Amino acid sequence: MSEMKIMKLMGKTSYHCIHGDVDFTKKEFYETCGFKLEIGVNPVSELGFGTIVWEAALGLCQYFEKEGIRFSNKKVIELGAGTGIVSILAALLGGDVTITDKPKLLNQIERNVSFNIPSSFKLQVKVRALRWGRDHPLFPSDYDYILGSDILYFPQNIPLILETLLHLSNEKTIVYFASTMFYSPKLISQAYLTLSQYFETELVCRCEVKDVNIYRMTDKTPTTTSPQFIE
Ligand SMILES: C[S@@+](CC[C@H](N)C(=O)[O-])C[C@H]1O[C@@H](n2cnc3c(N)ncnc32)[C@H](O)[C@@H]1O
C-alpha cells in the first residue's frame, strides 16, 4: 500500500463563449502533462450531467501529471466520460482509448476529440455507447486501465457500474476512479465500500480544497459469490 498524496486541483487557464454552436456554449482551456486541452461545454444543455467538466475529471488529469502516468501501448476505457477530457488526455499520453457514455453524449465527445487529437492519433481513439449494466457484454475484458470520474452518485447505478467493471477488468487491470466527495459523502463512501469487496481499493490521492478523492482499484478474489451491496 502506497502513501496517500495531497495535491492542488488544476483549473481552467481560460475560456471563451461561443454563439450559434448547436452543442457548446463555451470552450474551456486547460494545461496539463505538457498539453493544451480545448474542451467544449454546455452548462445549460438538456443532455444531463455530462456536458460540463466535473472536478473529479480535473482530479484524474492532475493525478496523471503529478504521478507521471503514461498510457503508451495500454488499452484504456473510460466510463461516463462526459466531455471526454480525461480520455483525451489518456490518448495524448499514448493510450489506445475507448471513450464511453450514453448514446446522446457521443456527439459532443466526438467533437471534443476532434478539437484535441491530431488526425495521426485518431485510430487510437474510439467513442462508443456504453450504458452501465446493459452494453458492457459488447466490450472485451482486456483493458489495462479503466477510468471514471464523478460517476458514483446515484445508488441505483452502483450495482450496474460494479457489473460493468467486473466484466471489463481482468487480474492485471488498474482502475482509477475519482469522486468529489462533498456531493454525497455517505453515498460515495458506501459505493467505494461495495467496490472494495471486489477490488483492492486504495485512496491514493486527495485534493482537500475541492474534496476530490482518487482511488486505485485492482483485482481481488471475491469473498462472496454474488455482489453484496452495502446500504
Ligand atoms: C457527473 S457526470 C461526469 C462526467 C465526467 N466523467 C466528468 O467527470 O466530467 C456523469 C456521467 O455519467 C454518465 N452516465 C450517467 N448514467 C449513465 C449510465 N447509466 N450509463 C453510462 N453513462 C452514464 C452521464 O451521461 C455523465 O456523462
Ligand as a Chemical Component Dictionary entry (heavy atoms), coordinates in Angstrom:
data_LIG
# 
_chem_comp.id                   LIG 
_chem_comp.type                 NON-POLYMER 
_chem_comp.pdbx_formal_charge   0 
_chem_comp.three_letter_code    LIG 
# 
loop_
_chem_comp_atom.comp_id 
_chem_comp_atom.atom_id 
_chem_comp_atom.alt_atom_id 
_chem_comp_atom.type_symbol 
_chem_comp_atom.charge 
_chem_comp_atom.model_Cartn_x 
_chem_comp_atom.model_Cartn_y 
_chem_comp_atom.model_Cartn_z 
_chem_comp_atom.pdbx_ordinal 
LIG C1  C1  C 0  -21.394 13.759 -13.302 1  
LIG S1  S1  S 1  -21.120 13.340 -14.964 2  
LIG C2  C2  C 0  -19.345 13.148 -15.007 3  
LIG C3  C3  C 0  -18.798 13.344 -16.377 4  
LIG C4  C4  C 0  -17.283 13.220 -16.498 5  
LIG N1  N1  N 0  -16.830 11.920 -16.087 6  
LIG C5  C5  C 0  -16.590 14.284 -15.691 7  
LIG O1  O1  O 0  -16.088 13.956 -14.600 8  
LIG O2  O2  O -1 -16.527 15.428 -16.130 9  
LIG C6  C6  C 0  -21.662 11.631 -15.035 10 
LIG C7  C7  C 0  -21.555 10.997 -16.403 11 
LIG O3  O3  O 0  -22.039 9.656  -16.331 12 
LIG C8  C8  C 0  -22.873 9.414  -17.453 13 
LIG N2  N2  N 0  -23.882 8.392  -17.096 14 
LIG C9  C9  C 0  -24.897 8.502  -16.220 15 
LIG N3  N3  N 0  -25.617 7.373  -16.160 16 
LIG C10 C10 C 0  -25.038 6.517  -17.048 17 
LIG C11 C11 C 0  -25.330 5.173  -17.447 18 
LIG N4  N4  N 0  -26.367 4.501  -16.932 19 
LIG N5  N5  N 0  -24.523 4.598  -18.354 20 
LIG C12 C12 C 0  -23.464 5.277  -18.873 21 
LIG N6  N6  N 0  -23.139 6.549  -18.542 22 
LIG C13 C13 C 0  -23.927 7.162  -17.644 23 
LIG C14 C14 C 0  -23.514 10.751 -17.747 24 
LIG O4  O4  O 0  -24.012 10.829 -19.084 25 
LIG C15 C15 C 0  -22.367 11.702 -17.473 26 
LIG O5  O5  O 0  -21.571 11.919 -18.596 27 
# 
loop_
_chem_comp_bond.comp_id 
_chem_comp_bond.atom_id_1 
_chem_comp_bond.atom_id_2 
_chem_comp_bond.value_order 
_chem_comp_bond.pdbx_ordinal 
LIG C1  S1  SING 1  
LIG S1  C2  SING 2  
LIG S1  C6  SING 3  
LIG C2  C3  SING 4  
LIG C3  C4  SING 5  
LIG C4  N1  SING 6  
LIG C4  C5  SING 7  
LIG C5  O1  DOUB 8  
LIG C5  O2  SING 9  
LIG C6  C7  SING 10 
LIG C7  O3  SING 11 
LIG C7  C15 SING 12 
LIG O3  C8  SING 13 
LIG C8  N2  SING 14 
LIG C8  C14 SING 15 
LIG N2  C9  SING 16 
LIG N2  C13 SING 17 
LIG C9  N3  DOUB 18 
LIG N3  C10 SING 19 
LIG C10 C11 SING 20 
LIG C10 C13 DOUB 21 
LIG C11 N4  SING 22 
LIG C11 N5  DOUB 23 
LIG N5  C12 SING 24 
LIG C12 N6  DOUB 25 
LIG N6  C13 SING 26 
LIG C14 O4  SING 27 
LIG C14 C15 SING 28 
LIG C15 O5  SING 29 
# 
